[in-house]
Amino acid sequence: GAGAVSANMASNAIEKAKELREEGNRLFKAGEVRKALAEYHQIYMYVHGYKVKGGDSSSALGALTGSRSDGSEASAEEMGELNELKLVHYSNVGLCHFKLGNYDKCVQYCTKALAMDPKSVKLLYRRGKSHMELGNIDSAQEDLQHARKLDPSNRDVVAALHALKPLLKAQEREEAKKFKFDRMFGTVPAGGESGAPASADPTELTFKGPAPGGLDGSSNGVPSITAAAKEDDIGEPLDPPEEFTPKSLS
């Protein structure tokens, strides 16, 4: 019947998404980051928009998982796999953008992944480093300090915080200088004559703070339905695949 067809569609989608993940992994390990990005990118169209079989689409869970235009449903077990693969998509697309120096896109994808896995040190580290490259010093500090709190012995995080210190001092000096200038002359417009300050950067305003949706306080790092309802996606927190972790990023 229709149930068998929709279940079959979900399992086919999972199978296809896993093939894309494996091919992406192979290309990434071979140093073909742009080609890997193309593979990881395609995962999303196979794994989004399913709803739990027999679930009420008006319920909290139904509203969160959404429904594909063809009304496809998935079992609870399949839903878990679909969400895991969605997290792989966000995390690894973000990682590829990080490696390619597309730091604004890395911030966007890490933010989506952190909505599903708010206590991922790797994701916080990558987003913090990206903010640093974009000049969003305050946001970089928040992400990296959050990562250090979760994993105090992480060398990459400690090194990034160390590298952030002179940038924070330079920002403080600039702010003090501008404040003094404003007070002396009282003629400088609010944005300053040298262009808008770093804090006016739209990416910082959009992605400021640790994990979006205030999910950090939930028990065991599992987003609660109410807190996560503000996000498009929800899934069990899962570690991104180990093989993608940059070994020695400074």
N, C-alpha and C positions, 0 to 999 in steps of 0.2 A: 504494500500500500504506500501511501504518501509518506508515512513515517519512515519506512525503509529507504525510500529515495532520498529524503532529507538527511538521514543519518549517513547514508552513503556519500552524499555531497560533502558533509563535514569531514568524514575520514579521508576522502579524496583531497580536500583542501589541505588537511594536515600533512598528508603525504607529499603533496606538491611543495608546501612551505618548507618541509624538512629537506627536500632535495635542493631548494634554493639556498637554504642555510649551509648545507654541506659544500655546495659549489662555492658559496661566498667564503667559507672557511679556507677552502683549498687555495683560492685566488689570493686571499689576504696573506696566508702563510708564504705564498710565492712572491709577495711584494707587489701584487697587482691590485693596489688599493682601489683605484677607480672602477675596475671591473668587479671587484668584490662589492663595492657600494651599489652597483647596478643590480646585483643578485639580491642583496639584503633589502633593497628598496622594494622589490616585487613581492616580498613576503606579505606585506600589509594587505594587498588586495585579496589574498586568499584567506586571511585569518580574521578580518574585522566583520562586525555586524551580525554575528550569530546570536541566537538566544537559547536559553536552556529549554530542552524539550519538555513540553507540558507546563512550562512556566507562564505566569500571567505577565504579558508585556506591560501592564500598567503597574506591576509591583516594582519595588526598588531595584531588585536584581534585573528584571526584564528591561527596565528603563536604562540601566547602566550598560548592559550588554548590547542593547539595541536589537534591531531585526533587519536582516538583509531584505532588499526589495523583493527577492523571490521567496521570502518567508522561511528561510532555512533555519532549522533547529539543530542543536547539538546536545548530546548527553552531558551530564555534569563532568564526567571524566574527559570527554572531548573538549569541553569548555576550558578545562584546566590546561590542556595541551595548546589550545588556540591562544590563550592568554600568555602562556610561556613563550610561544613563538612571536607573539606581538611584542613582548618585552625584548626578545632577541632582536627583532626588527629595529626598535627604537635605540637600544643600546649600541648595536653594531653599526647602524647608519651614523649615529653620533660619533662613534670611534673613528670611522673612516673619514668623516669631516674633520675630526681633530687631527688625524695624521696628514690630511691634505691642507691644513691651515685655514679651513672654513670655520672660524671660531664662532661666528654668530649662529650658523646652522648647528654646530655642536651643542651650543647652549640650548637651542630649541629642542633637540632630540633628547639630550640628557634630562631636561625638565620633564618631558613626557615619560621617560623611563623611570625617573624618580617618583612620579605619581604612583607607579606600580610597585616600586622597590625603594621606599624612602630612606632605607638605611644602608644603601650601597656606597661603600667608601670609594670604589672605583669611579662611579658616576659623579659623586660629589667632587672628587679630585679633578676629573676631566672638565666638569663645568666650571670649577674654580679656576683652573689653569686657563680656560678659554676666556673667562671674564678678565683675567689678568692681562691676556694678550689684547683684549678689546679696550683696556683702560678702565674697566669697571672695578676699581680697586676695592671699594666697600663690599660689593657682592662677592668678589674673589675671596676676601677675608672671611666672610660669613660661611661660604661653602667649605673652605679649607679648614677653618676652625671646627666646624661641625664634623668634618671627616676625621680630624685628629682626635676629637672627643670619642668617636666611635672606634678608632684604631690608633691609640697613642704611639705605637711603635712603627707605624707605616713610614718607611724612609722617604718615599716619593712625596708624601704629604708634608712631612717635616721640612724637606728641602724646598718645597714650593712656598711654605710659610716664611722660611728664611729669606728666599728671594723676594718675597713681597714686602719685607720690612723697609728697604730703601724707597720703594714706590709709595708706601704709606707716609713716610717722612716727607718725601717730595710733595705729596698732595697737601699735607698739613702746612708746609712752608708756603705753597702757592695760595692756599686759602687765607693764611695769616697776612700775606702780602696784599692780597686783594682787599681784605677787610680794612687794613690800615689805609690803603689808597682811597677806598670809599669814604672813610671817615675824614680823611684830610681834605678831599675835594668835593665830596658829596655830589659829583656830577656823573659818575660812571653808571650806566644802566645796569639793571639787576643781573643781566646775563654776563656782564663784563665786556670789554672791548675786544678781548682776544678770543672771542667765540664762547659757546656755551660750555660750562664746566662738565667734567666727566659724568657727574650725577644726572645730567640732562639726557644722557644716552637712552634712547627708547628701549634698548634691550635690557638695560639694567632695571628700568622701571617695571618692565614686564616680568622679569625673572628674578627680581630681588628676593633675597631670603633663602632659607634652606628648601626643603621639599615643599612643593605647592600643595595647597589644600589642607595644610596643618595636619598631615598624617603622621608626623613623627611620634606624637604622644601615644599612639595606639599600641595595644599590647602586642608583644612579639613582632613588631614591625608589620603586622597585618593590617591593611587599611580597613577601617570600619565602614560599613555601608553608608552611613550618614555623611561622614567626612569625605568619603571618596565620591559621593554623588555629584560633587561639583566638577569632577573630572570626566572626560569622555570614556576613559578606559579604566578597568580594574582587574587585578590579578593577584595571585599569591606572590609575595616577594621572592624573587629567585635571583641567584647570583648570575651575572653575565658569564658567558663561556670563558673559561680560564685562558684559553689559547689566544684571546684577543688582547689580553692585558699588556700594555706597553711595559717592557721590562725595565728600561732605565730612562724614563723621561725626567728631564731636569727642569 
